[in-house]
């Protein structure tokens, strides 16, 4: 077994060790950012703030719970998280080995770029290419989620790509400048607002109304403005640019005519088919 294979096996072992420990997943990333977060002040995780806030939300929601827990987690969310952890951990191990290797996975290369030059742009490319890669490997698992969760998974993706757009210098609106700072508290604030990031898994009836933009209240209106005004009209352009920023052409399969298409593994589903499945549900009876 060559050196790279040894490091890959070590990375897999580290991730497997925390697989059924949601707080362990968080701690793994917390420790990473203590080393490589480029904090502005001592004890501040700096560029890891938004990622750690998102993991906290996943933990509170229960998606990372063990599958044999009283409240089982989500196979899809767990798989995306584990793949993300593996890619970042492998990059860390490679960096700390002092060796270089050719033909590494794109996200690993981006994480090495981030470790060597920590800033908002290198962080987003490492983070988002890892997320996209996670979506790709977990594609078939997304079909184990109900149609509303599948739709919400698309929302999560386009919001993080939108945040990246501001760092990459593409303006899709003033909210992106606030939401796009990985050092800031915007993600922590948004994940505490159930209209944006529901706290229940599976989604509750109330959550579904927010996810499908059918909640007729103030927070629902704010969510509508955020998504429908600032992001959704630009999804085709956003995903096209994101494919370039993150060297992840697969993301182009997740969008068509400003409509999200993920997951895609069972068939190259059309946006009309996806949205027909969603809109024909009798949400008003929930």
Backbone as CSV, one residue per row, in Angstrom:
resi,resn,N_x,N_y,N_z,CA_x,CA_y,CA_z,C_x,C_y,C_z
1,UNK,0.848,-1.194,0.000,0.000,0.000,0.000,0.887,1.248,0.000
2,UNK,0.663,2.151,-0.980,1.492,3.345,-1.046,1.063,4.373,0.001
3,UNK,1.836,5.437,0.124,1.612,6.433,1.177,0.230,7.073,1.076
4,UNK,-0.189,7.406,-0.143,-1.500,8.032,-0.297,-2.610,7.090,0.146
5,UNK,-2.512,5.832,-0.207,-3.531,4.865,0.202,-3.577,4.725,1.712
6,UNK,-2.415,4.793,2.342,-2.363,4.730,3.810,-3.100,5.924,4.414
7,UNK,-2.868,7.105,3.843,-3.533,8.309,4.347,-5.038,8.250,4.099
8,UNK,-5.449,7.709,2.958,-6.872,7.559,2.673,-7.532,6.642,3.693
9,UNK,-6.885,5.526,4.004,-7.441,4.595,4.982,-7.498,5.229,6.367
10,UNK,-6.489,6.021,6.695,-6.499,6.704,7.985,-7.646,7.704,8.061
11,UNK,-7.856,8.460,6.969,-8.953,9.430,6.927,-10.302,8.726,7.073
12,UNK,-10.461,7.596,6.375,-11.708,6.832,6.482,-11.927,6.358,7.916
13,UNK,-10.862,5.931,8.582,-10.984,5.471,9.954,-11.385,6.576,10.910
14,UNK,-10.817,7.759,10.708,-11.159,8.904,11.557,-12.634,9.250,11.409
15,UNK,-13.121,9.262,10.175,-14.534,9.592,9.927,-15.444,8.502,10.457
16,UNK,-15.066,7.245,10.260,-15.871,6.138,10.768,-15.991,6.199,12.286
17,UNK,-14.928,6.636,12.939,-14.917,6.703,14.399,-15.984,7.659,14.930
18,UNK,-16.291,8.718,14.186,-17.282,9.697,14.644,-18.620,9.532,13.932
19,UNK,-18.747,8.514,13.093,-19.937,8.360,12.259,-21.230,8.379,13.061
20,UNK,-21.254,7.691,14.192,-22.471,7.623,15.009,-22.418,8.551,16.210
21,UNK,-21.564,9.542,16.133,-21.409,10.520,17.214,-21.518,11.921,16.630
22,UNK,-22.732,12.468,16.555,-22.897,13.791,15.941,-21.969,14.846,16.536
23,UNK,-21.813,14.843,17.854,-20.940,15.834,18.478,-19.484,15.579,18.093
24,UNK,-19.147,14.308,17.849,-17.806,13.985,17.389,-17.531,14.540,16.009
25,UNK,-18.542,14.532,15.154,-18.385,15.146,13.828,-18.063,16.634,13.986
26,UNK,-18.826,17.285,14.864,-18.600,18.703,15.121,-17.184,18.936,15.656
27,UNK,-16.771,18.113,16.611,-15.466,18.292,17.236,-14.333,18.130,16.234
28,UNK,-14.507,17.211,15.299,-13.497,17.004,14.264,-13.281,18.280,13.460
29,UNK,-14.368,18.937,13.107,-14.260,20.176,12.328,-13.813,21.353,13.206
30,UNK,-14.252,21.364,14.463,-13.811,22.412,15.392,-12.296,22.376,15.535
31,UNK,-11.737,21.185,15.716,-10.293,21.050,15.874,-9.552,21.436,14.596
32,UNK,-10.141,21.116,13.453,-9.552,21.526,12.176,-9.424,23.042,12.114
33,UNK,-10.511,23.732,12.499,-10.495,25.189,12.384,-9.676,25.852,13.484
34,UNK,-9.434,25.159,14.575,-8.504,25.691,15.553,-7.092,25.769,14.965
35,UNK,-6.794,24.864,14.056,-5.497,24.874,13.369,-5.502,25.753,12.127
36,UNK,-6.588,25.666,11.369,-6.579,26.251,10.028,-7.722,27.243,9.786
37,UNK,-8.298,27.769,10.834,-9.436,28.666,10.658,-9.080,30.109,10.431
38,UNK,-7.763,30.448,10.566,-7.342,31.833,10.402,-8.192,32.768,11.251
39,UNK,-8.267,32.491,12.584,-9.142,33.293,13.445,-8.652,34.724,13.585
40,UNK,-9.618,35.630,13.733,-9.268,37.032,13.954,-8.822,37.253,15.382
41,UNK,-9.354,36.455,16.311,-8.979,36.541,17.712,-8.763,35.143,18.249
42,UNK,-8.013,35.011,19.297,-7.720,33.716,19.890,-9.012,33.064,20.359
43,UNK,-9.198,31.795,20.004,-10.400,31.074,20.406,-11.542,31.211,19.422
44,UNK,-11.365,32.080,18.422,-12.386,32.260,17.398,-12.035,31.376,16.210
45,UNK,-13.026,30.608,15.719,-12.743,29.675,14.627,-12.644,30.366,13.271
46,UNK,-12.904,31.650,13.234,-12.698,32.422,12.014,-13.470,31.902,10.825
47,UNK,-12.743,31.426,9.825,-13.355,31.013,8.575,-14.211,29.759,8.718
48,UNK,-14.174,29.110,9.866,-15.028,27.943,10.081,-16.344,28.246,10.753
49,UNK,-16.593,29.520,11.081,-17.778,29.854,11.875,-19.076,29.387,11.237
50,UNK,-19.254,29.661,9.952,-20.526,29.324,9.312,-20.693,27.810,9.186
51,UNK,-19.608,27.094,8.877,-19.707,25.636,8.787,-20.078,25.023,10.126
52,UNK,-19.440,25.482,11.202,-19.722,24.943,12.530,-21.159,25.252,12.956
53,UNK,-21.650,26.424,12.588,-23.045,26.770,12.891,-23.994,25.838,12.160
54,UNK,-23.665,25.495,10.930,-24.523,24.598,10.148,-24.510,23.194,10.741
55,UNK,-23.340,22.707,11.158,-23.275,21.384,11.779,-24.097,21.361,13.061
56,UNK,-24.027,22.437,13.828,-24.846,22.517,15.046,-26.318,22.388,14.727
57,UNK,-26.752,23.033,13.634,-28.148,22.927,13.214,-28.487,21.493,12.836
58,UNK,-27.596,20.813,12.089,-27.826,19.419,11.720,-27.970,18.542,12.967
59,UNK,-27.129,18.803,13.962,-27.186,18.025,15.207,-28.512,18.253,15.910
60,UNK,-28.908,19.507,16.050,-30.171,19.828,16.726,-31.364,19.231,15.989
61,UNK,-31.291,19.222,14.690,-32.398,18.687,13.891,-32.467,17.164,13.979
62,UNK,-31.332,16.533,14.231,-31.307,15.083,14.380,-30.933,14.322,13.131
63,UNK,-30.534,15.015,12.069,-30.233,14.314,10.819,-28.968,13.472,10.907
64,UNK,-28.077,13.787,11.850,-26.808,13.061,11.971,-26.870,11.963,13.028
65,UNK,-28.043,11.748,13.613,-28.190,10.703,14.625,-27.867,9.330,14.042
66,UNK,-27.403,8.393,14.883,-27.209,7.011,14.409,-28.520,6.445,13.881
67,UNK,-28.436,5.543,12.922,-29.639,4.986,12.333,-30.390,4.068,13.298
68,UNK,-29.718,3.585,14.339,-30.394,2.732,15.327,-30.822,3.507,16.559
69,UNK,-30.768,4.838,16.485,-31.186,5.671,17.613,-32.705,5.682,17.719
70,UNK,-33.203,6.098,18.886,-34.648,6.216,19.064,-35.249,7.177,18.066
71,UNK,-34.507,8.215,17.738,-34.879,9.160,16.674,-33.823,9.025,15.593
72,UNK,-34.010,8.122,14.630,-32.956,7.848,13.634,-32.627,9.072,12.794
73,UNK,-31.371,9.130,12.377,-30.950,10.202,11.496,-31.338,9.933,10.058
74,UNK,-30.778,10.702,9.160,-31.061,10.603,7.728,-29.887,9.953,7.011
75,UNK,-30.112,8.866,6.282,-29.015,8.271,5.503,-28.366,9.280,4.565
76,UNK,-29.182,10.153,3.964,-28.633,11.118,3.011,-27.778,12.159,3.719
77,UNK,-28.298,12.804,4.750,-27.548,13.838,5.447,-26.282,13.271,6.077
78,UNK,-26.371,12.078,6.625,-25.203,11.446,7.227,-24.134,11.161,6.174
79,UNK,-24.562,10.680,5.000,-23.601,10.343,3.945,-22.902,11.590,3.411
80,UNK,-23.642,12.654,3.191,-23.035,13.896,2.700,-22.037,14.424,3.732
81,UNK,-22.439,14.401,4.995,-21.550,14.854,6.064,-20.284,14.010,6.129
82,UNK,-20.424,12.697,6.068,-19.265,11.810,6.170,-18.311,12.002,4.997
83,UNK,-18.861,12.160,3.801,-18.005,12.365,2.630,-17.269,13.689,2.748
84,UNK,-17.960,14.716,3.205,-17.335,16.023,3.431,-16.193,15.886,4.434
85,UNK,-16.455,15.213,5.551,-15.425,15.036,6.579,-14.219,14.285,6.018
86,UNK,-14.482,13.267,5.217,-13.398,12.479,4.643,-12.496,13.333,3.753
87,UNK,-13.089,14.131,2.875,-12.304,14.945,1.943,-11.445,15.959,2.689
88,UNK,-12.033,16.639,3.668,-11.282,17.650,4.422,-10.220,17.001,5.298
89,UNK,-10.550,15.861,5.902,-9.588,15.173,6.759,-8.423,14.632,5.951
90,UNK,-8.700,14.091,4.775,-7.632,13.601,3.911,-6.685,14.736,3.540
91,UNK,-7.226,15.890,3.208,-6.386,17.041,2.873,-5.511,17.425,4.064
92,UNK,-6.093,17.422,5.252,-5.319,17.754,6.449,-4.171,16.759,6.654
93,UNK,-4.456,15.471,6.500,-3.427,14.451,6.679,-2.327,14.587,5.633
94,UNK,-2.713,14.877,4.401,-1.716,15.065,3.338,-0.837,16.262,3.657
95,UNK,-1.467,17.362,4.072,-0.696,18.558,4.411,0.286,18.272,5.543
96,UNK,-0.175,17.574,6.562,0.666,17.324,7.724,1.722,16.254,7.453
97,UNK,1.548,15.477,6.375,2.554,14.489,6.000,3.760,15.141,5.322
98,UNK,3.539,16.351,4.797,4.602,17.053,4.102,4.860,16.536,2.703
99,UNK,4.010,15.641,2.220,4.197,15.067,0.889,3.183,15.654,-0.089
100,UNK,3.469,15.499,-1.350,2.542,15.919,-2.409,2.199,14.711,-3.262
101,UNK,0.982,14.739,-3.798,0.503,13.621,-4.609,-0.231,14.172,-5.828
102,UNK,-0.076,13.526,-6.982,-0.800,13.971,-8.178,-2.223,13.415,-8.195
103,UNK,-3.064,14.040,-8.988,-4.395,13.507,-9.301,-5.260,13.287,-8.064
104,UNK,-5.233,14.234,-7.154,-6.101,14.161,-5.985,-7.518,14.591,-6.373
105,UNK,-8.540,14.139,-5.639,-9.894,14.636,-5.900,-9.930,16.156,-5.810
106,UNK,-10.727,16.767,-6.647,-10.798,18.236,-6.690,-11.020,18.867,-5.320
107,UNK,-11.974,18.396,-4.503,-12.154,19.037,-3.200,-10.922,18.942,-2.297
108,UNK,-10.190,17.836,-2.377,-8.979,17.693,-1.564,-7.949,18.739,-1.986
109,UNK,-7.810,18.932,-3.281,-6.898,19.968,-3.781,-7.317,21.343,-3.294
110,UNK,-8.618,21.612,-3.315,-9.110,22.911,-2.828,-8.869,23.074,-1.329
111,UNK,-9.038,22.000,-0.548,-8.758,22.094,0.892,-7.284,22.369,1.139
112,UNK,-6.407,21.767,0.353,-4.980,22.047,0.487,-4.684,23.507,0.142
113,UNK,-5.358,24.020,-0.887,-5.223,25.446,-1.222,-5.662,26.308,-0.046
114,UNK,-6.779,25.934,0.562,-7.288,26.699,1.702,-6.307,26.668,2.872
115,UNK,-5.793,25.473,3.194,-4.864,25.348,4.307,-3.622,26.215,4.081
116,UNK,-3.148,26.243,2.859,-1.948,27.021,2.537,-2.227,28.508,2.423
117,UNK,-3.436,28.856,1.961,-3.805,30.269,1.796,-5.233,30.469,2.289
118,UNK,-5.422,30.547,3.597,-6.786,30.644,4.126,-7.411,32.018,3.892
119,UNK,-8.459,32.042,3.092,-9.239,33.259,2.890,-10.646,32.852,2.462
120,UNK,-11.520,33.818,2.282,-12.915,33.517,1.986,-13.074,32.734,0.685
121,UNK,-12.293,33.092,-0.330,-12.429,32.440,-1.630,-11.949,30.991,-1.584
122,UNK,-10.766,30.744,-1.007,-10.272,29.359,-0.946,-11.154,28.511,-0.053
123,UNK,-11.717,29.117,0.994,-12.612,28.359,1.875,-13.864,27.925,1.127
124,UNK,-14.500,28.844,0.424,-15.742,28.494,-0.281,-15.505,27.433,-1.343
125,UNK,-14.388,27.514,-2.059,-14.135,26.516,-3.094,-13.900,25.141,-2.484
126,UNK,-13.201,25.098,-1.356,-13.002,23.823,-0.666,-14.324,23.309,-0.111
127,UNK,-15.039,24.162,0.581,-16.299,23.770,1.217,-17.342,23.355,0.194
128,UNK,-17.581,24.194,-0.803,-18.683,23.937,-1.734,-18.379,22.817,-2.717
129,UNK,-17.119,22.666,-3.120,-16.798,21.518,-3.973,-16.989,20.222,-3.194
130,UNK,-16.729,20.250,-1.885,-16.955,19.067,-1.043,-18.445,18.779,-0.896
131,UNK,-19.237,19.821,-0.732,-20.686,19.647,-0.623,-21.243,19.066,-1.919
132,UNK,-20.832,19.625,-3.042,-21.306,19.129,-4.340,-20.897,17.676,-4.527
133,UNK,-19.668,17.340,-4.165,-19.201,15.959,-4.256,-20.033,15.053,-3.354
134,UNK,-20.394,15.557,-2.170,-21.250,14.796,-1.269,-22.630,14.550,-1.863
135,UNK,-23.193,15.574,-2.489,-24.479,15.402,-3.173,-24.373,14.327,-4.245
136,UNK,-23.251,14.314,-4.949,-23.083,13.343,-6.027,-23.029,11.908,-5.485
137,UNK,-22.228,11.672,-4.454,-22.076,10.302,-3.953,-23.329,9.822,-3.217
138,UNK,-24.123,10.768,-2.695,-25.323,10.393,-1.935,-26.599,10.501,-2.762
139,UNK,-26.450,10.678,-4.066,-27.604,10.917,-4.931,-28.704,9.865,-4.755
140,UNK,-28.338,8.599,-4.797,-29.355,7.544,-4.708,-30.034,7.527,-3.347
141,UNK,-29.320,7.958,-2.301,-29.904,7.981,-0.956,-30.975,9.069,-0.828
142,UNK,-30.894,10.081,-1.681,-31.883,11.163,-1.602,-33.291,10.643,-1.855
143,UNK,-33.408,9.523,-2.588,-34.737,8.973,-2.875,-35.364,8.315,-1.661
144,UNK,-34.573,8.136,-0.588,-35.133,7.624,0.658,-35.827,8.732,1.443
145,UNK,-35.606,9.978,1.008,-36.255,11.119,1.648,-37.577,11.413,0.945
146,UNK,-38.513,11.995,1.684,-39.769,12.341,1.031,-39.560,13.525,0.090
147,UNK,-40.545,13.791,-0.734,-40.400,14.789,-1.787,-40.126,16.181,-1.235
148,UNK,-40.643,16.478,-0.032,-40.413,17.789,0.565,-38.969,17.927,1.029
149,UNK,-38.435,16.860,1.612,-37.030,16.889,2.035,-36.127,17.005,0.813
150,UNK,-36.468,16.319,-0.264,-35.690,16.433,-1.495,-35.679,17.887,-1.982
151,UNK,-36.821,18.524,-1.911,-36.910,19.916,-2.348,-36.070,20.809,-1.432
152,UNK,-36.139,20.545,-0.128,-35.360,21.334,0.826,-33.860,21.143,0.600
153,UNK,-33.437,19.928,0.258,-32.037,19.660,-0.054,-31.554,20.573,-1.186
154,UNK,-32.399,20.809,-2.173,-32.061,21.728,-3.257,-31.934,23.162,-2.745
155,UNK,-32.817,23.549,-1.840,-32.751,24.895,-1.270,-31.434,25.104,-0.540
156,UNK,-31.037,24.115,0.257,-29.775,24.201,0.998,-28.612,24.405,0.035
157,UNK,-28.630,23.685,-1.086,-27.539,23.799,-2.055,-27.513,25.173,-2.695
158,UNK,-28.654,25.654,-3.176,-28.577,26.927,-3.895,-28.297,28.097,-2.965
159,UNK,-28.640,27.966,-1.687,-28.305,29.047,-0.755,-26.806,29.134,-0.510
160,UNK,-26.134,27.993,-0.376,-24.688,28.036,-0.118,-23.926,28.444,-1.379
161,UNK,-24.446,28.117,-2.552,-23.821,28.587,-3.793,-24.025,30.092,-3.951
162,UNK,-25.189,30.566,-3.559,-25.477,32.002,-3.608,-24.527,32.764,-2.689
163,UNK,-24.294,32.221,-1.487,-23.364,32.868,-0.564,-21.968,32.944,-1.185
164,UNK,-21.557,31.899,-1.853,-20.244,31.888,-2.492,-20.139,32.942,-3.585
165,UNK,-21.231,33.211,-4.257,-21.191,34.124,-5.401,-20.652,35.496,-5.022
166,UNK,-20.955,35.947,-3.811,-20.510,37.277,-3.411,-18.999,37.306,-3.191
167,UNK,-18.469,36.212,-2.677,-17.027,36.116,-2.476,-16.302,36.032,-3.822
168,UNK,-16.980,35.392,-4.794,-16.388,35.242,-6.123,-16.549,36.490,-6.981
169,UNK,-17.224,37.497,-6.450,-17.338,38.759,-7.160,-18.497,38.848,-8.126
170,UNK,-19.470,37.932,-7.990,-20.664,37.968,-8.830,-21.820,38.438,-7.966
171,UNK,-22.424,39.544,-8.326,-23.449,40.142,-7.478,-24.846,39.683,-7.865
172,UNK,-25.504,38.984,-6.934,-26.901,38.613,-7.121,-27.783,39.297,-6.073
173,UNK,-27.262,40.320,-5.415,-28.076,41.027,-4.440,-27.325,41.293,-3.148
174,UNK,-27.781,42.305,-2.411,-27.113,42.758,-1.193,-27.127,41.696,-0.102
175,UNK,-28.163,40.848,-0.059,-28.219,39.841,0.989,-27.050,38.869,0.904
176,UNK,-26.577,38.621,-0.294,-25.456,37.714,-0.451,-24.199,38.216,0.226
177,UNK,-24.013,39.529,0.267,-22.831,40.084,0.906,-22.850,39.812,2.405
178,UNK,-24.032,39.820,2.988,-24.168,39.540,4.414,-24.066,38.040,4.659
179,UNK,-24.800,37.283,3.879,-24.892,35.838,4.054,-23.590,35.147,3.659
180,UNK,-22.801,35.769,2.787,-21.647,35.114,2.195,-20.379,35.139,3.021
181,UNK,-20.346,35.826,4.148,-19.136,35.913,4.950,-19.013,34.688,5.846
182,UNK,-18.059,33.774,5.580,-17.962,32.564,6.385,-17.493,32.818,7.808
183,UNK,-16.951,34.018,8.080,-16.555,34.361,9.445,-17.739,34.846,10.274
184,UNK,-18.765,35.331,9.607,-19.825,36.045,10.297,-20.828,35.138,10.989
185,UNK,-21.849,35.770,11.546,-22.865,35.055,12.309,-24.150,34.843,11.517
186,UNK,-24.153,35.199,10.217,-25.386,35.122,9.436,-25.937,33.701,9.397
187,UNK,-25.065,32.703,9.190,-25.540,31.319,9.114,-26.106,30.882,10.449
188,UNK,-25.439,31.263,11.534,-25.944,30.927,12.864,-27.322,31.529,13.096
189,UNK,-27.503,32.765,12.654,-28.798,33.435,12.821,-29.862,32.753,11.964
190,UNK,-29.541,32.476,10.692,-30.516,31.876,9.786,-30.918,30.475,10.227
191,UNK,-29.963,29.690,10.727,-30.296,28.325,11.141,-31.134,28.303,12.409
192,UNK,-31.224,29.441,13.080,-32.114,29.545,14.249,-33.513,29.996,13.852
193,UNK,-33.713,30.317,12.574,-35.027,30.738,12.083,-35.648,29.556,11.347
194,UNK,-36.699,28.980,11.911,-37.252,27.745,11.367,-37.811,27.916,9.964
195,UNK,-38.167,29.128,9.601,-38.654,29.346,8.240,-37.564,29.049,7.217
196,UNK,-36.317,29.298,7.594,-35.193,29.049,6.691,-34.632,27.645,6.863
197,UNK,-34.438,27.218,8.101,-33.841,25.916,8.384,-34.645,25.217,9.471
198,UNK,-35.572,24.351,9.063,-36.463,23.676,10.009,-35.691,22.887,11.054
199,UNK,-36.268,22.793,12.255,-35.596,22.091,13.354,-36.083,20.653,13.505
200,UNK,-37.014,20.220,12.660,-37.559,18.868,12.777,-37.084,17.977,11.638
201,UNK,-36.784,16.741,11.977,-36.533,15.712,10.962,-37.276,14.451,11.397
202,UNK,-38.157,13.938,10.540,-38.584,14.491,9.245,-39.289,15.842,9.409
203,UNK,-39.480,16.515,8.296,-40.132,17.814,8.302,-41.534,17.714,8.881
204,UNK,-41.879,18.684,9.729,-43.238,18.751,10.247,-44.158,19.383,9.204
205,UNK,-45.449,19.355,9.468,-46.399,19.978,8.546,-46.130,21.476,8.410
206,UNK,-45.785,22.096,9.528,-45.464,23.526,9.490,-44.195,23.765,8.681
207,UNK,-43.190,22.912,8.876,-41.941,23.028,8.122,-42.201,22.950,6.620
208,UNK,-43.062,22.035,6.218,-43.345,21.837,4.799,-43.917,23.110,4.180
209,UNK,-44.747,23.815,4.922,-45.311,25.054,4.402,-44.223,26.095,4.160
210,UNK,-43.226,26.131,5.062,-42.114,27.057,4.847,-41.262,26.622,3.661
211,UNK,-40.927,25.338,3.602,-40.060,24.814,2.545,-40.666,25.055,1.168
212,UNK,-41.981,24.936,1.069,-42.663,25.117,-0.214,-43.163,26.547,-0.416
213,UNK,-42.726,27.453,0.471,-43.069,28.869,0.358,-44.589,29.082,0.389
214,UNK,-45.248,28.401,1.306,-46.699,28.552,1.435,-47.109,28.963,2.841
215,UNK,-46.169,29.489,3.602,-46.482,29.974,4.945,-46.882,31.444,4.847
216,UNK,-48.066,31.760,5.297,-48.575,33.122,5.152,-48.393,33.893,6.458
217,UNK,-47.120,34.192,6.751,-46.806,34.993,7.931,-45.558,35.798,7.640
218,UNK,-45.089,36.585,8.616,-43.980,37.505,8.369,-42.688,36.766,8.041
219,UNK,-42.347,35.730,8.827,-41.101,35.004,8.551,-41.174,34.277,7.218
220,UNK,-42.365,33.796,6.883,-42.537,33.173,5.574,-42.334,34.170,4.456
221,UNK,-42.806,35.397,4.659,-42.628,36.452,3.662,-41.152,36.790,3.490
222,UNK,-40.428,36.862,4.592,-38.996,37.157,4.529,-38.267,36.057,3.758
223,UNK,-38.633,34.813,4.043,-38.025,33.689,3.326,-38.343,33.772,1.836
224,UNK,-39.583,34.104,1.512,-39.983,34.242,0.105,-39.129,35.287,-0.602
225,UNK,-38.937,36.426,0.056,-38.140,37.497,-0.544,-36.708,37.022,-0.763
226,UNK,-36.157,36.373,0.259,-34.764,35.901,0.183,-34.570,34.956,-0.991
227,UNK,-35.431,33.950,-1.097,-35.263,32.933,-2.142,-35.798,33.393,-3.493
228,UNK,-37.060,33.833,-3.513,-37.720,34.099,-4.788,-37.230,35.361,-5.483
229,UNK,-36.820,36.356,-4.707,-36.400,37.615,-5.304,-34.905,37.637,-5.604
230,UNK,-34.106,37.143,-4.664,-32.660,37.292,-4.789,-31.954,36.091,-5.412
231,UNK,-32.521,34.898,-5.291,-31.768,33.716,-5.712,-32.404,32.989,-6.893
232,UNK,-33.654,32.569,-6.759,-34.270,31.685,-7.743,-34.246,32.243,-9.169
233,UNK,-34.462,33.542,-9.377,-34.415,34.037,-10.767,-33.058,33.874,-11.435
234,UNK,-32.002,33.619,-10.649,-30.646,33.550,-11.182,-30.048,32.149,-11.089
235,UNK,-30.856,31.129,-10.844,-30.298,29.811,-10.562,-29.481,29.236,-11.717
236,UNK,-29.942,29.369,-12.947,-29.180,28.841,-14.081,-27.782,29.468,-14.123
237,UNK,-27.741,30.778,-14.002,-26.454,31.484,-14.027,-25.614,31.115,-12.812
238,UNK,-26.249,31.040,-11.661,-25.538,30.706,-10.431,-24.871,29.342,-10.523
239,UNK,-25.603,28.326,-10.990,-25.043,26.984,-11.075,-23.961,26.895,-12.152
240,UNK,-24.135,27.644,-13.230,-23.111,27.667,-14.272,-21.801,28.223,-13.729
241,UNK,-21.906,29.312,-12.986,-20.708,29.901,-12.397,-20.128,28.991,-11.318
242,UNK,-20.996,28.378,-10.514,-20.525,27.507,-9.435,-19.773,26.300,-9.973
243,UNK,-20.197,25.800,-11.114,-19.487,24.672,-11.736,-18.048,25.051,-12.049
244,UNK,-17.837,26.314,-12.433,-16.484,26.790,-12.750,-15.687,27.058,-11.476
245,UNK,-16.288,27.791,-10.536,-15.567,28.127,-9.302,-15.058,26.871,-8.594
246,UNK,-15.911,25.852,-8.568,-15.627,24.669,-7.769,-15.116,23.490,-8.590
247,UNK,-14.875,23.737,-9.886,-14.437,22.672,-10.798,-15.322,21.440,-10.619
248,UNK,-16.638,21.677,-10.615,-17.617,20.627,-10.327,-18.730,20.648,-11.368
249,UNK,-18.460,20.151,-12.576,-19.467,20.205,-13.642,-20.737,19.431,-13.327
250,UNK,-20.690,18.480,-12.397,-21.876,17.699,-12.054,-23.016,18.589,-11.582
251,UNK,-22.691,19.745,-11.002,-23.735,20.606,-10.456,-24.668,21.122,-11.556
252,UNK,-24.198,21.129,-12.800,-25.042,21.583,-13.905,-26.210,20.634,-14.153
253,UNK,-26.090,19.395,-13.698,-27.188,18.445,-13.836,-28.296,18.682,-12.807
254,UNK,-28.034,19.549,-11.842,-28.984,19.772,-10.757,-29.897,20.968,-10.998
255,UNK,-29.832,21.541,-12.202,-30.639,22.725,-12.483,-31.043,22.752,-13.943
256,UNK,-32.244,23.270,-14.226,-32.684,23.493,-15.594,-33.810,24.517,-15.577
257,UNK,-33.657,25.545,-16.370,-34.673,26.605,-16.450,-35.008,27.167,-15.079
258,UNK,-33.961,27.393,-14.279,-34.098,27.958,-12.928,-34.897,27.061,-11.985
259,UNK,-34.992,25.778,-12.297,-35.687,24.819,-11.434,-34.694,23.765,-10.951
260,UNK,-34.708,23.454,-9.659,-33.782,22.445,-9.137,-34.182,21.040,-9.556
261,UNK,-33.179,20.189,-9.825,-33.437,18.845,-10.343,-32.880,17.724,-9.475
262,UNK,-32.220,18.042,-8.385,-31.610,16.999,-7.563,-32.697,16.281,-6.760
263,UNK,-32.609,14.952,-6.638,-31.610,13.995,-7.116,-31.882,13.561,-8.556
264,UNK,-30.870,12.956,-9.181,-30.994,12.631,-10.603,-30.693,11.180,-10.923
265,UNK,-30.309,10.357,-9.956,-29.741,9.042,-10.276,-30.730,8.088,-10.935
266,UNK,-32.011,8.146,-10.556,-32.950,7.181,-11.115,-33.329,7.511,-12.543
267,UNK,-33.284,8.768,-12.876,-33.568,9.189,-14.247,-33.167,10.638,-14.388
268,UNK,-32.994,11.072,-15.604,-32.724,12.484,-15.846,-34.058,13.214,-15.790
269,UNK,-34.569,13.388,-14.567,-35.911,13.932,-14.404,-35.973,15.379,-14.869
270,UNK,-37.097,15.730,-15.421,-37.274,17.097,-15.896,-37.769,17.972,-14.773
271,UNK,-37.560,19.269,-14.913,-38.034,20.199,-13.891,-39.550,20.147,-13.799
272,UNK,-40.223,19.926,-14.915,-41.682,19.857,-14.890,-42.145,18.668,-14.051
273,UNK,-41.465,17.528,-14.215,-41.837,16.340,-13.460,-41.606,16.562,-11.977
274,UNK,-40.447,17.134,-11.628,-40.118,17.361,-10.225,-41.134,18.292,-9.581
275,UNK,-41.437,19.384,-10.243,-42.338,20.352,-9.649,-43.784,19.882,-9.668
276,UNK,-44.140,19.000,-10.616,-45.475,18.416,-10.590,-45.646,17.555,-9.351
277,UNK,-44.620,16.763,-9.023,-44.690,15.926,-7.823,-44.881,16.785,-6.593
278,UNK,-44.196,17.925,-6.574,-44.265,18.785,-5.403,-45.601,19.498,-5.289
279,UNK,-46.041,20.110,-6.375,-47.216,20.964,-6.303,-48.522,20.183,-6.234
280,UNK,-48.508,18.915,-6.624,-49.754,18.151,-6.564,-50.047,17.625,-5.166
281,UNK,-49.084,17.757,-4.233,-49.359,17.383,-2.854,-50.377,18.359,-2.277
282,UNK,-51.305,17.859,-1.492,-52.361,18.695,-0.938,-51.872,19.362,0.347
283,UNK,-51.014,20.355,0.168,-50.390,21.006,1.325,-51.441,21.686,2.185
284,UNK,-52.483,22.186,1.579,-53.480,22.906,2.359,-54.222,21.989,3.337
285,UNK,-54.094,20.684,3.184,-54.785,19.760,4.096,-53.897,19.347,5.256
286,UNK,-52.624,19.791,5.241,-51.687,19.359,6.286,-52.080,19.930,7.641
